[in-house]
Amino acid sequence: MRLEGPVQYVTRHASKDIELHGRTIEVSLSMSVGLLARAASVSVLFPALCRMFPLVGLARVLPWFSAALSLLYLVPPTLSSILLASILIGVFFPLLMPLNDTVATFGSSNGLISYGNVRYWGSAGFIAGLAVTGVATSRYGAGIVVVVYICACAVMAVTGTRNPDVGTASLGIPAKRSWRTLLRNRVFVLSLALSFLLQGAHAVYYSFGAERFR
């Protein structure tokens, strides 16, 4: 579930592949719009979709959106095409992580699935995916990252049709909820600040690794 992988590949090679003449501001722009789209999607679009549609339906449909949008990375690269891919994939692909976590949580609470097994196999799959991508990259070069990403999205879309019924039509979240109530809660604010720091450290760690081993 790594949005940063293919996006970093495309944008880090943009100055050479599409002749942006070393203008790093344009490369940074394509990265930034994707991350902004991701933030808005997870915080605004995901709750809205959960209010309107059943979780199982979303779990079966959204992976196909991601699989279809992954083909945008095969379009001959220009700044416009990279920005378009960054925004569209930044909107739809990140939805899968909170969606699958929610499905797993409801399925576990209803006794339909074992959450421990889900986390176990998810972690095992993450390690296996890194190993496969690492071997493929060392053998075929960085360009194979996009191919692996597209294939992974296709497999995820097919397997998504087997998601279990979590026993709820939709989350039924109230349409409006004041953020001020949450922001007055010191525990929530502290937890949110710590999450920002952890996610920031996580992003810096992977960015450093990408730069170090590029």
Salt bridges, closest charged atoms under 4 A:
GLU4 OE2 - ARG38 NH1 2.60
GLU26 OE2 - ARG23 NH1 3.39
ASP101 OD1 - ARG119 NH1 3.64
GLU211 OE2 - ARG12 NH1 2.40
GLU211 OE1 - ARG214 NH2 3.28
